Amino acid sequence: MSLVKNTATIGGLTLVSRVLGFARDTLAAQFLGAGYANDAFLIAWRLPNLFRALFAEGAFASAFIPLFNREMGREKNGLPAALRFAEDTLSVLLPVLILFTALMMAGAGAIVWAMTGGFKESGGPEQFRLAVELTRITFPYLPLISLVSLAGGILNSLDRFWVNAATPVLLNVCLIAGLLFFRGHTDVETARTQAIMVSVAGAVQLAWMVQACWAAGVKLRIKRPTLTPAVRELLRIIWPAALGAGAVQFNLLISTSLAATWLPEGSVSYLYYADRLNQLPLGLIGIGVGTAMLPGLSRQIARGDDGGALHTQNRAIELSLLLTLPATAALLIASTPILRALLQHGQFGAHATLESAAALSAFSLGLPAYILIKVLVPGFYARADTRTPVKIALIAMLVNLIGNFALIWRFAHVGLAFSTALSAWINAGLLYWTLRRRGHFHVDARLKRSFVRLGLATLVMAAALAALSPIVDAHVGGRLFARILWLGGFMGLAAALYFVCAFLFGALRPAELKAQMTRRA
């Protein structure tokens, strides 16, 4: 397992997905703006996203992959045994997903009311009815993406990371196609089309993963549901993993619900667009590193290679910091020109840009913490400990809830974003402290040196960003293509300055990076 190479594979495909995601958001901003229909769609889309994080991609992969790898390692050629475990899991998972989805669609009205209070401060009953309708349309995405996650866990364990990493691209392609070719004449019709395309995308993603599994020689049968000992163990550990993996989504759900209930129209959209930009480095770095390291880390711990596991985690954090610190500086300091260049046109005006930029700056304060969580949590999951991360996540969620109510009245949606960032730091700090106390992790000398040197390089970059941001912001108000050229040149110059400084300060050593690219653990 080459951590850098696999992270680059996952991160590269995630970059393609996020670029398409920004294209989708640009079109959504143009046709829907930050108003009535878009807020309703984002509420509807938040629900399947939450349960996707709880029961599908995050939690399921975290619980399933270590057990699948354990089954493979029990004998010389353990793949057949591992695939039997996957079939048993599928046979239990499928009927549960169908029943759960039916119940959620039937109770959509009560759920949306609990989240929004009926939109009493914004669109009122009509917006509430639209959100309920869109929720019922989007919810079939949940069982589809859950099955995608099962197939993805198998392929990741077989070191075919690229297949699973490519699935979000299909989601964005479907949503873009809906906006370009099937949108309606009103914003309500366009929002309805987007909801339909969400479920269509789930079906396309599942077809893609089934074909990839067949190409890898993996064909799962659906059998009579049986709670085998291995499936029982999976169910035992997946529930705490679900709550732990969904902590960030829970925090965003709480923020979205408060914004829909107590803040003016558009607040939900401001938070959404800010979070979308903040999620870009999280997807490229945190999810990429965490996904790439979990199978190998599980195998290292299973064979008692504690030194190798420690080295893997330290190098994962070093790689994460190398990429995260400049991204944090860029989003914090240059949030306004970034959003103005990418989104300000059509229905998305200058006021929406400024409000979203303020939320983005607040979100970005927690970006290093979000990514450290993705790197530290596998240290628990690889040891089949899913309970500790959820206990820590619950503490962080309580901090977020208190912060929300303390800050919303003075700082509106920006206070909600800042509270989310603060809770992420509490989460990451407690994860690190627990691993260190148990003797499972400590920061080695190389990581300490790298952190100081990367911090100095980031400060140089931040000073340049602060000096140039007003100039760039004044030139990103023209045509979309020209704006993106200005922004791309600005970000490229800042990134080049950062990496040159990192090299000069000794934080970036090409020989070590090359060794990481070719090393197999």
N, C-alpha and C positions, 0 to 999 in steps of 0.2 A: 504494500500500500504506500503510494507516494502522496503524502498529505497535500503538498503544494499542487501537484499535477491534478489530483481529483478535485481539489477545491477550485482550481482554475477551470476545469471542465464544467463543474456545477455553476460556478460564478459566471462563466462565459454565456452559458445558456440562460441563466437568470438575467444577465444583462440584456440579452435579446428580448426576453419576456418583459423586462421593465421598460425597455425602449418602446416596445409595442404598447405597454400599459400607459406610458405617457402620451403616445399617439392617441390611444383611446380616451384618456382624460382630456386631452386637447379638444378632441371632437365633442366629448360630453360637455365641456365648458362652453364650446361654441353653440351647441344646439339646446343645452339644458341650463347652462349658467349655474348660479348658486341659489336657486329659488325653490319654489313650491314642489314641483314634480321631482327634481333631483333629490331634495331632502327625503321625500317619500321613498324613492328608489334606494337611497343609501341606507335607510332604516331597514327596508326589506332585505337588502343584500348583507347587512350586518349580521342578521340572525343565522343564515346558513354558514357564513364565514366563521361565526363563533363556534358553532357545533362542528364545523370542519376542523378547527383547531383543537377542540376538545376530544372528539372521538375518531378523527380520521388522521390527517397528515402528521400532526405533531405527536399526539399521545400514542396513536397506534404504532407508528414507526419506532418510537422510543421504547415501547414495551415489546413489540414483535421481533425486531431485528436481533437483540441479544439472545432471545429464546431460539429463534431460527438458526443463528450461528452456533448456539450450544448443541442443537440437534445435529448440525452438520459435523461438529467436532467430536461427536461421541464414538464414531467409527472411522475407518480409513476413508471410505467413500460414503459420507453421511447424507448426501443430497436426497436420496429417496426418502429417508426418515424425515428430513426437514420438510419435504414436500407433502408428506402425509400429515404432518403437523399443520401446514398451510391449508390443506383441504379440510381438516377438522375445524380450523378457525373460520374458514369461509362458510362452512355449513351452519355454524352457529351464528355468525355475524349477519348473514343475509336476511333471515326472517326478523331478527331484532331491528335491523335498519328499516325494513319495510313497515313494521308496526309503529316504530318511533316516528317516522316521517308522516304516516297517516294521522297520528295523534297531533303532531305539531301543526299540520295543515288545518285540521279541524278546529284547533284552538288558536288559530292565528289572530283572531280579533282580540282575545284576552291578552295575548302576549304583546301585541303591538300597543295596546292601551297601557300595559304595565311599563313599557319602555318609553312612551311618549306623553302619557297623560292626555291623549286625544289631541295633541298639538294645540293645546289651548292658547299658547302665546304666539302661534304663527298661523297655520292654514285651517285649523278647526276641523269640523266633521268631514268635509270633503277630502282634505288631505289624509285624514285618518282612514277613510274608506279606501283611498287609493293605496296607501301603505299596506293595508290588509290584503288587498287583491294581489299586489306585487309580491308580498311575502309567500302567498300560496303558490304563485307561479315559480318562484325561485327555489323553493324548498326541495324539490326532487334532485337538486344538485347534490344534496348531502349524501344519500345512499350511493350515488354514482361515484363521487369523489372518494368515498370510503373504500369502495372496491378498487379504485385506482391506487389508493394508498397501500392496500394489501399487495397488489402486484408490484408496486414500487419498492416495498420492503424486501421482497424476494430478489428483484433485480439489483438493488443496492448491495445486498448480501453477496451477490455473484459478481460484484465490482462493475456492474453495468450502470454506472451512475447517470450517464448522459440521457438515458431513455426517460427516467423519471423526472430529471431536471428539465426536460423539454415539454412536459405536459402543460405548465402554465402558459407557454407560448400559444397553445391551441385555444385556451380560454380567451386570451386577448384578441386573437385572430377572429374568433366568433363574435365578440362584442364589437369590434371595429366593423366587421361586415354588417352587423345589425344597424350601426349608426350610419354607415355609408349608403346601404342599399335598401334597408327595410324600415327606416324611421318614418314616423307619421308626420302629419301636417301641424300637430300641436306638440308641446312639450310633454303632455300627459301620454299621448300615443307613443312618443319616442321613449319615454320611461318604461312603458309597457313592453315595447320591443326589446329593450335591454334586459328586462326580467326574463322574457322568453329565451333570449340567447344565452343567458346564464345556464339554464337547464340543458339547452342544446349542446353547449360546450361540455357539460359533464358527460353526455353520451359520446361525444367525439373523443374526449380524453380516455374514456374507458375502452373504446374500440382500439385506440392507439396502443394502450398498455396490453390488451389481450393479444394483439398481433405481435408485440415485442416479446411477450412471454412464450408464445408459440415458436418464435424464431430462436429462442434460447432453449427450446426443448422442454418448456414448463407448461403442462396442460393440467389444470386443476379440475377435479370433478366435484359436483355438488352432491353430498351424501345426506343421509338422515342425520339431523343434528345430534351430536353426542358430546357430552362434557368429559372429554378425556383428561387425565391428570395434567397434561401440558396446557390444554385449553383452560382448565381451571386456574392454573398458575397465571396464564395470560390475563384472564378476567380479574384475578386478584390484584395484579399490579397495574392494570390499565386505568383503573378509576383514579388513583392518585396521580398517575402520569397525565391523565386528561386534565385535571384541575391545574397541575403545574404547567403543562404546555399551553393552556388557555389563559394564563395569567394576564399576558399583554392584551389578548382579545377581550377578556373580562374588563380590564381597565378602560379600554377603548369603548366597550359597550356602555359602561357606566357614564363615561364622558359624553357619548352620543345621546344617551337617554336624558341626561340633565340638560344638554343643549337643546334637545327637541322640546323639553317640557318647560324650561324657564327662560331660554334666551330667544332673541328675535330670529325671524326667518333668515336663512342663510348660514346660521352658526354651525349646523351639522355639516354643510358643504365646506365651510372654512376648515373645520377639523379634518374632514376627509382628505382634501387636497394637500394639506400640510402633512398629514400622516403618510400619504402616498409617496411624497418625496423623501420623507424620513425613512420609509421602508426600503428605499432603493439600496443604500449601503447595507442595511440589515439583511436583505435578501442575497446580495452579492457576496457579503463577507460572512456574517454570522451564520446564516443557514447553510451556506456552502461549506464553511469550515466544520460546523457541527455535524452535518450529514456525512462529510468525508471521513471524519475521525471516528465515528461511533462503531462501525463494523470492526475496524482494525483495533481500536481500543478494547472492545469486547474480547477479541481473540487474545490480545496481550494479557489482559487480566485473567482470562480463563486458564492460560498456561502458566500463570504465576510470574510473569515478566513485569514486576513492579517498576523496575528502572526504566524499561521501555515505555510503560504507560505514563510515567512522570515526564519523560522526555517528549512524548507525543503531545501532552497537554501544554507544556511550556512553549513548544514550538507553535502550537495552534494559537496560543495567546499572543505570541510575538508576531505571527503573521497577521492576526486580527488587528493588533495595534498599528502595525505598519500601514494598513489600509484605512483604518477607522478614524485615526486622529485627524488626517487632512480632510476627510469627509465631514467630520464634525465641525471643523473650523469653517468650511465652505458653507454649510447649511446655516450655521449660526450667524455668520457675518454677512453673507451675500444672499440671504433669503429673498429679499425684495427683487433684485434683478433676475434671479433664477425664476421666480414665479411670474414675473412680468414677461419674461421672454417666452416661457413655455405655455402660459395659460391665458394671458390677458388679450382677449379678442372676442368678438361676437357678444354673447350674453354675459361674459365674465369681464367685469369692468375694473377700473383702477381701485375702487373701494374694496372689492373682493380680493384683489391682489394684496393690498396692505394688511387686511385682516388675516388672510391666510398666511402671509409672511411672518406676522407676529406669532402665530401659533407654531409655525415651522421652527422659528428660533427657539421657542420654548421646548418643543419636542426634541430638538437636536441636542440639548443639554444632556439628555439621557441616552444618546446613541451609543457611546462606548459601553454603557451598562447593559443595554439591550443585547449587544453582541457578546459581551463577556458571559451573559447568562447562557447563550447558545453554546458557548465553548465549555463552560463549567458543568452544566447539567449532565452531559454525557458521562462525566466522571461518576455520577450516581447511577445512571441508567445502566452503564456497562457492568455495574456490580449488582444489578437487579434490585436497586433501591429506588423506588419511585415515590415512596412516602415522604422522605425528607424534603425533596424539592417542592412538594405541594404544601407542606407545612410552612415553608419559607415564603412560597407564593401567596398563601393566605395572609401572612403578616404584611406583605407588600401591598396586597389588595386593600387591607384595612387602612394602611397609610394613605393609599390613593383616595379612598372614600373620604377620609377625614380632610385631606388636602382639597378635594373637590368642593366640599361644602364650605371650607374656610376661604377659598379663593374665588369661587364663581361670582360672588356678589360684587367684588371689587374689580376683578380682572376679566370677567366674562369667560369666553372660550379660551383665552390665553392662559387663564388660571387653571383650567382643566388640563391643558397640554402640559403645563409646568408640573402639576401634581403627578401626572403619569410618568414624567421623567424622574421625579424624585423617588417614586415608588420603585422604579427600575434599579436605581442605585442601592436602595435598601435590599432588594432581592439579590443583586449581584454580590454585595458585601457579605450577606449572610451565607450565600453558597460558598464563597471563598473561605470564610472563617470556619465553616463546618468541615470542608474537605481538609483544611490545614490541621484542625484540631484532631481529626481522625488519623492523621498521618498519611492520607491519600494524595496530598498535593502540597508542594511548597514552591515558591518562586526561586528558580536557580539564578546563579550569578550572571549568566548570559542575558536572561530576560531583564534583570535589573539594569544592566548597562544599556541594553537596547531601549528601555523605556525612557531613560533620561535623555538619550541622544535623539530619539524620535520626538520627545517633547520639545527640545530645542528647535528641531527642524519645523515643527508645527507652529511655533511662535513666530519664526521668520515668515512662514507662509501667511499666518494670520495678519501680520503687519502689512504685508502686500495687499491682501484682500481688503483690509480696512481702507487703505489709501486709494485703491482702484475702483471699489464698488460704486461710489457716487458717479464716477465717469462712465462706467459701463451702464449703470441704470439709466443714464440720460440718453443712451443710444439703443435701447432695446424697446422702443415704442413704435417702430415702423412695421414693415412686412414681416411675416412669420419667419421666412427663410433668413432674412437679414438678422433678425433678432437671435435666432439660433446660432448663426455664425459668430455674432458678437459674444454670445454666452459661451460657445465652445472654445473660442480663442482665449477668453478670460480664464475659464476653468483649466484649459490646457496649459496656459502660462503658469498658473498657480501650482498645478500638479508638478510641472517640470521643476519649478523652484523648490518645491518640497523634496522631491526625490534627489535632486542635486545636493541639497543640504544634508539629507539623510546619508548620502554616500560620503560627503566630505566629513561629516561628524562621526563616521564609522558605524552608523546604525544599520546601513544597508550594505551587506557584503556579498557581492555577486557570486563568489566561490561557494559560500554556504548556501545561497539560494539555489545554485545549480545542483549542489549535493542533495538538497531536499527534493528537487525535481526528479532525481534519478534513484533516490534511496527507496528500497523496498523493505518494509518491516514484516 
